């Protein structure tokens, strides 16, 4: 079956969902919900997956864009969680999404704020993390091992660091996603290729163990979607659908800066947060000329559709960043900021200390809710959720199912397309170039000084389920991360959609 998602397929699938009884109804199309849809569909189950907004609308698009090996969890004694992270990282980087991931070097500068004992403990931790990589079966070609750097080598890797008092650095490697929202879109499309009905703009008004009352947000139509089993994967909104789900959401904020602020530095940075143990701020170079700096861990009470990054978070991150830089980064350098809410289970203590283990909870009427966890382990979370449904199906095959666009580095090197398209779309970049053969203007930038190409929007409308301007700007291309870019891009996206509607 085709992996393409578009308005026409949505209309057909919505009509079918109202007429038939699915094996599994999944509510939520973040990374976990999309993963559940893929896992269930790949086992041969009839799946309907819905979201009140868009694919990757919520927390999944606000991450640090990392697929990490769980070193932080190892430091806190959660060996099983750390090992699970390392295993899932390896699967993502070598099998399911090698086109969307890359190895990222990180430098931890040994400044006067990092005491000798803390540096030794961290070095031991990095070696333990490398042992996790080995136990997970991830080859060194995917992730090199850690090493100690001299002060000159540290400054070569990260020239923006303050030289005074620098004793050297600790080099480590982890996995980085090209774009978290692109990963979720790829998972959802792969699920569609296995027969899942992927329906955005469909809000669950009521949820029971046998289905949901759903409102089509485009037309206002209310319909009943029936299913043998129901999975609540709504993340921080899960408690609003199933009584008794107690969550303690925490806010993680990132800053968006221009790469020129860091002199084009390609290595990431681990910056120890003063006054804490095993907590670091991250400097994360992207491949689009931006750098993200994050992240915070603050408890929140209200759960908005789109969280905002408060000035207190922005100031905190700048303060931590400037503990290691030669030239301070000021507030006016911040191009944008974004915040996501972690769906943590309620527990005692600070949100930063709450376990990142995922939990599967079954309500009295049979709704299975999955919460907690993290982006890296979405596949295992989905597998466990489908296992918990108790349906007579075989084991999960998703550890060996490549997502749409996945291909080996050797094959991707032969794709005749701009490097940006290959990095973000993998083997499908060749199909995007075929679109541009009929309209060469599709290879022009959307905005003059940004790398995003017009063909990305065309592809998103035809194959990735984009229905409105915010889908195109905020989730398929991420231009919306910088308010100034978003202000320019939204009218262009609306004009494109208007032209297409007129043509139809």
Secondary structure, 3 states (H helix, E strand, C coil): CCCCECHHHHHHHHHHHHHCEEEEEEECCCHHHHHHHHHHHHCCCCEEEECCCCCCCCHHHHCCCEECCCHHHHHCCCHHHHHHHHHHHHHHHHHHCHHHEEEEEEEEECCCCCCHHHHHHHHHHHHHHHHHHHHCCCCCCCCCCCEEECHHHHHHHCCCECCCCCCCEEEEEEEEECCHHHHHHHHHHHHHHCCCEEECCEEEEEEECCEEEEEECCCCCEEEEEEEEEEECCHHHHHHCCCCCCECCEEEEEEEEEHHHHCCCCCEEEEECCCCCCCEEEEEECCCCEEEEECCCEECCCCCCCCCCCHHHHHHHHHHHCCCECCCCCHHHEEEEEEEEECCECCCCCHHHCCCCEEEEECCCCCEEEEECCHHHHHHHHHHHHHCCCCCCCCCCHHHCCCCCCCCHHHHCCCCCCHHHHHHHHHHHHHHHHHHHHCHHHHCECCCCCCCEHHHHHHHHHHECCCCHHHHHHHHCCHHHCHHHHHHHHHHHHHHHHHHHHHC
